[in-house]
Amino acid sequence: MKYITFIALFITLKGFAQKPTSTIDSFWNTLQQHCGKAYEGVITSGATADFKDKKLVMHVKACEENRIRIPFNVGDNRSRTWVLTKNKLGITLKHDHRHEDGSEDKVTQYGGTTTNPGFSQMQIFPADIQTQKTIPAAASNIWWITINDSSFTYNLRRIGSDRLFTVSFNLKQPIETPLAPWGWKN
């Protein structure tokens, strides 16, 4: 009986010795599982003329230890890349917008950083100071990304307005990877 008690105590203590995965790390690891894959999406809220009748594709194109770049193509427009950067405190989401010649759009590098650990399947990014300076109307923006076994959603809500935009991607059906985004450099 003492032997069984000792084994149970050892297993319990071994479990405590392992560093638990944070919600940020869990979210990050789930997203990295999709590196190199592309998925088609649909707008479920807030469609505008820019997106109407266009194929929407996200491509988890580049994954580094602390940075993931996800081009988001709208039809033939390859100007958008979501850039997620992880550090000890959280994750930053930036929107990298380019022209066809690869030069930066005048409205680019806006976004926000998580203010808490979030959830393993959702991280929330309130607008940062750079965004407030670049796009004053976006000072109340909140972006959030959700990810689970079957879907990835990118969401935008502008607090104090009716603005809500959501695009959902089916992670169960990878598609052929698209051309690189404009201005892409590995």
C-alpha positions as CSV (number, residue, x, y, z in Angstrom):
1,M,0.0,0.0,0.0
2,K,2.9,2.4,0.8
3,Y,4.3,1.7,-2.6
4,I,1.1,2.6,-4.4
5,T,0.8,5.8,-2.3
6,F,4.3,6.7,-3.2
7,I,3.7,6.2,-6.9
8,A,0.5,8.3,-6.7
9,L,2.4,11.1,-4.9
10,F,5.2,11.0,-7.5
11,I,2.8,11.3,-10.4
12,T,1.1,14.2,-8.7
13,L,4.3,16.0,-7.9
14,K,5.6,15.4,-11.4
15,G,2.5,17.1,-12.8
16,F,3.2,20.1,-10.6
17,A,6.8,20.3,-11.8
18,Q,5.8,20.8,-15.4
19,K,5.3,24.4,-16.4
20,P,1.6,24.9,-17.3
21,T,0.9,26.2,-20.8
22,S,-0.4,29.8,-20.7
23,T,-3.5,30.8,-22.6
24,I,-1.2,32.9,-24.8
25,D,1.1,30.0,-25.6
26,S,-1.9,27.7,-26.2
27,F,-3.4,30.1,-28.7
28,W,0.0,30.6,-30.3
29,N,0.7,26.9,-30.6
30,T,-2.7,26.2,-32.1
31,L,-2.2,28.9,-34.7
32,Q,1.3,27.6,-35.6
33,Q,-0.1,24.2,-36.4
34,H,-1.5,25.9,-39.5
35,C,1.8,27.2,-40.8
36,G,2.1,26.9,-44.6
37,K,-1.6,26.3,-45.1
38,A,-4.2,28.5,-46.7
39,Y,-8.0,28.6,-46.1
40,E,-11.0,30.2,-47.8
41,G,-13.2,32.5,-45.8
42,V,-16.6,34.1,-45.8
43,I,-17.8,37.3,-44.3
44,T,-20.3,36.7,-41.6
45,S,-20.8,40.3,-40.6
46,G,-20.1,43.7,-42.0
47,A,-19.5,43.0,-45.7
48,T,-18.6,46.1,-47.7
49,A,-18.4,46.7,-51.5
50,D,-14.6,46.0,-51.3
51,F,-15.3,42.4,-50.3
52,K,-18.5,41.7,-52.3
53,D,-18.3,38.6,-54.6
54,K,-14.5,38.2,-54.0
55,K,-12.7,35.1,-52.9
56,L,-11.3,35.6,-49.4
57,V,-8.1,33.7,-48.5
58,M,-5.9,33.7,-45.5
59,H,-2.5,32.0,-45.7
60,V,-0.5,31.3,-42.5
61,K,2.6,31.9,-44.6
62,A,5.4,32.6,-42.2
63,C,5.9,31.3,-38.6
64,E,8.8,32.2,-36.5
65,E,9.2,31.6,-32.8
66,N,7.7,35.0,-31.9
67,R,6.1,36.2,-35.1
68,I,3.4,34.9,-37.4
69,R,2.5,36.6,-40.7
70,I,-0.9,35.8,-42.3
71,P,-1.6,37.4,-45.7
72,F,-5.3,38.1,-46.2
73,N,-6.2,38.3,-49.9
74,V,-9.4,39.8,-51.1
75,G,-9.9,38.6,-54.7
76,D,-6.7,39.7,-56.6
77,N,-5.9,42.3,-53.9
78,R,-2.8,41.0,-52.0
79,S,-2.2,44.2,-50.0
80,R,-3.1,42.9,-46.5
81,T,-1.0,40.9,-44.0
82,W,-1.9,40.3,-40.4
83,V,1.3,40.3,-38.3
84,L,1.1,38.7,-34.9
85,T,4.1,39.2,-32.5
86,K,4.4,37.4,-29.2
87,N,6.4,38.5,-26.1
88,K,6.3,37.6,-22.4
89,L,3.4,39.9,-21.8
90,G,1.1,39.2,-24.7
91,I,0.5,39.3,-28.4
92,T,0.5,42.3,-30.7
93,L,-1.6,42.4,-33.9
94,K,-0.6,44.8,-36.7
95,H,-2.0,45.3,-40.1
96,D,0.6,45.6,-42.8
97,H,-0.8,47.2,-45.9
98,R,1.1,47.5,-49.2
99,H,0.7,48.7,-52.7
100,E,1.3,46.5,-55.7
101,D,4.9,47.8,-56.0
102,G,5.6,46.6,-52.4
103,S,5.7,50.1,-50.9
104,E,3.8,50.7,-47.6
105,D,0.3,52.2,-47.8
106,K,0.0,55.5,-45.9
107,V,-2.4,53.7,-43.6
108,T,-0.5,50.7,-42.3
109,Q,1.0,49.1,-39.1
110,Y,-2.1,49.9,-37.1
111,G,-3.5,47.4,-34.5
112,G,-3.2,46.7,-30.8
113,T,-1.7,44.5,-28.1
114,T,-3.5,42.2,-25.7
115,T,-4.0,43.6,-22.2
116,N,-4.4,40.3,-20.4
117,P,-3.8,36.6,-21.0
118,G,-7.1,36.2,-22.9
119,F,-8.2,32.7,-23.7
120,S,-6.6,29.7,-25.4
121,Q,-9.1,30.0,-28.2
122,M,-9.4,33.9,-28.3
123,Q,-7.1,36.9,-28.0
124,I,-8.3,40.5,-27.9
125,F,-6.4,43.5,-29.3
126,P,-7.6,47.0,-28.3
127,A,-6.4,49.9,-30.5
128,D,-2.9,51.1,-29.5
129,I,-1.6,54.7,-29.5
130,Q,-0.1,54.3,-33.0
131,T,-3.5,53.4,-34.3
132,Q,-5.1,56.3,-32.6
133,K,-2.6,58.7,-34.2
134,T,-2.8,57.0,-37.7
135,I,-6.5,56.6,-37.8
136,P,-8.2,58.8,-35.2
137,A,-11.7,57.2,-35.9
138,A,-10.2,53.8,-35.0
139,A,-9.2,54.9,-31.5
140,S,-12.1,52.7,-30.2
141,N,-11.4,49.7,-32.3
142,I,-11.1,46.3,-30.8
143,W,-9.9,43.4,-32.8
144,W,-10.2,39.8,-31.7
145,I,-9.1,36.5,-33.3
146,T,-10.6,33.1,-32.4
147,I,-9.3,29.8,-33.3
148,N,-10.4,26.2,-32.7
149,D,-10.2,22.9,-34.5
150,S,-12.6,23.9,-37.2
151,S,-12.4,27.7,-37.7
152,F,-10.4,30.9,-37.5
153,T,-12.2,34.2,-37.2
154,Y,-10.9,37.7,-37.6
155,N,-13.1,40.3,-36.0
156,L,-13.3,44.1,-35.7
157,R,-15.7,46.1,-33.5
158,R,-15.6,49.9,-33.3
159,I,-17.0,50.7,-29.9
160,G,-19.6,53.4,-30.0
161,S,-20.7,52.6,-33.6
162,D,-22.5,50.0,-35.5
163,R,-19.2,48.9,-37.1
164,L,-18.7,45.1,-36.8
165,F,-16.7,43.0,-39.3
166,T,-16.2,39.3,-39.1
167,V,-14.6,36.9,-41.5
168,S,-14.5,33.2,-40.8
169,F,-12.2,30.6,-42.3
170,N,-12.9,26.9,-42.5
171,L,-9.7,25.2,-41.0
172,K,-11.0,21.7,-42.0
173,Q,-10.5,22.4,-45.7
174,P,-7.1,23.7,-46.7
175,I,-6.8,25.2,-50.2
176,E,-4.0,25.8,-52.6
177,T,-1.6,28.5,-51.3
178,P,-2.0,31.8,-53.1
179,L,0.6,34.1,-54.6
180,A,2.8,36.0,-52.1
181,P,1.4,39.3,-50.9
182,W,2.6,42.5,-52.4
183,G,6.0,43.6,-51.2
184,W,6.6,40.2,-49.5
185,K,10.2,39.6,-48.4
186,N,11.2,36.4,-46.6
